[in-house]
Amino acid sequence: MKFKNFRGMALLFALLSLTTLACGLFDDGAEDIPRNAAVVNVVANTSLKAWLETAVPNFNASETENAAGDPVYVVVEYTESGQAVTQMAGGTDVALWLPEEQVWVNLLADQGNGSFQNDCVSVVESPLVIGMWRSVAEALGWPGLPLGWLDIGSLAADPSAWNYYSGGELGDTFRLGHTHPGLSGSGASTLLALVQSAQSKTDAVTIEDIQQPIVQASVGAFEGGVTWFSASTDALADTMQQRGVNYLTAAVMYENTAVYYGNGDIVPIYPLEGTFMATHPACLNAAADSTAQEGAQMFRDYLLDVEGQETAVSVGLRPVNSAVSVGAPLDEAHGVDLAQPAIVFNSPSVAAIYGVQDVWAAARKDVNLVMLLDTSGSMRGSKMDNMRTAAEQFVEQMGDDDYITLIAFATEPILLVQHVQVGPNRQKIIGTIARLEASGDTTLFDAIGDGAAMIAETTQSDTTNALVVLTDGQDTRSYRYSFNDALVQAAAANNTTVFTIAYGTDADEDVLSALAASANGNFYLGDEASIAAIYEEMSAAFGGNVGVGR
């Protein structure tokens, strides 16, 4: 299999969101399920979380009974459409699936599971928009001046143009984000919307359209300005809201997500070229047993009834039941224009979802990565085993054109791999990681300083810099560097994004979280059970080889 480029840069997401299905569905809250209940397992896109977190408890509290007189009890997990496809392709006990669009159901069928295709009903709608801070939108002339996909991409790629509009008061650069297109429907739709815009068409684009040089140039220009992408739509908006305008200026999401998380401060921009409308089909699994299917149908009916639809409107989703009135927060105060989008693109084909993955991979910048791995004595045993396995898989998912530097630190930092291209050296890098052994003290600060110096030596304008730091303890031996402003500034220099992992309860969480926050990165709390998931999260953050078409 050809490795996709491990591209882009990110700062990201809710921990373990990638591995929810893999780790076992529907475990949380199992003790609350009535003994005689007919349990209905549901998987839903994360953009529906705000709605279903109210709708599901309300339905369960109603004690709705099936034909046998047993109460129907719904258990829901939230995951992106692409990730759901990879997890359910071999079969599943999920009785009802709510992806963003029908194409993901068809893609699952293409992967070998067609059991969801024959009974799908749209339960709510929401257009794909560019969620933008109101202050930024107003600086760009919103709401009077229409803005498009290509406008936003140009601003993200050209700091001088951004400075003209912002006056330097809204950050040095226009920081743009979207979700991983191999994992998330909103990410794939973002790229397809760029293709549609470049081709000036509303009909579904073909593989031939996607392969046109002008299309690839347009996608490349847009993606060249993207600084952040997430594994999930919900995490993307949540992070944007929490960290503010200097962290993320705008991000592609659904209208309801912008409304719910933005609360009027983040407004939906409806691209002038057009956009996609997520119809959120609720699809029954024909392979589920009759009791599960019956319960799934009853829950879907509830979502479509007035109570369920009113709950949807309350969190910014557009109802499909005409008996339900539309009001706040789908109003002007939240930046919503129900007459938009004026142009709606036709739904894409399965082939287009696959085809756009290669365009995206080619459009991302290669990564210049420095990985710092703690090999002190406290890492002995299963800690070291799990860390090696996770790091090896991480390297497997890197792109051929990426660069990596590997530094192990114990009593002293040791440079094991110095700025080599991954493709021709992949197995040598993996072999080096496999031979790591644990002993000695912890020179965490010296390792960070050496890593920052290596990035300073190797940085190039056409690559993106990243520093990954994993440690399970406090610094015990550094003598060349201390943890101070100078070290933090050095680590964050050259526009480097720093990811830090506190591996176990003895790690210095304060130092690691402060370092990541200062460098627009992400801090992870990890243990032996979660370390592989954390590395998988980071792989997705960089555009690694994960998700559909990968």
BELVEN-V694554 format. One record per helix or strand of 2 or more residues. SS is the DSSP state (h for helix, s for strand). FROM is the first residue (numbers start at 0). TO is the last residue. If there is no record, write none. Layout:
# BELVEN-V694554
ss: [SS | SS]
from: [FROM | FROM]
to: [TO | TO]
This chain:
# BELVEN-V694554
ss: [h | h | s | h | s | h | s | h | s | s | h | h | h | s | h | h | h | s | h | s | h | s | s | s | h | h | s | h | h | s | h | h | s | s | h | h | s | h | s | h | s | h]
from: [16 | 29 | 37 | 45 | 70 | 80 | 95 | 101 | 119 | 123 | 133 | 148 | 158 | 175 | 184 | 206 | 212 | 225 | 232 | 249 | 254 | 265 | 276 | 280 | 289 | 305 | 317 | 331 | 349 | 365 | 376 | 381 | 402 | 412 | 421 | 443 | 462 | 484 | 496 | 508 | 521 | 530]
to: [18 | 31 | 43 | 60 | 77 | 87 | 97 | 109 | 121 | 132 | 138 | 156 | 165 | 178 | 198 | 209 | 222 | 229 | 242 | 253 | 261 | 268 | 277 | 283 | 303 | 313 | 318 | 333 | 362 | 373 | 378 | 395 | 408 | 420 | 433 | 457 | 470 | 491 | 502 | 517 | 525 | 540]
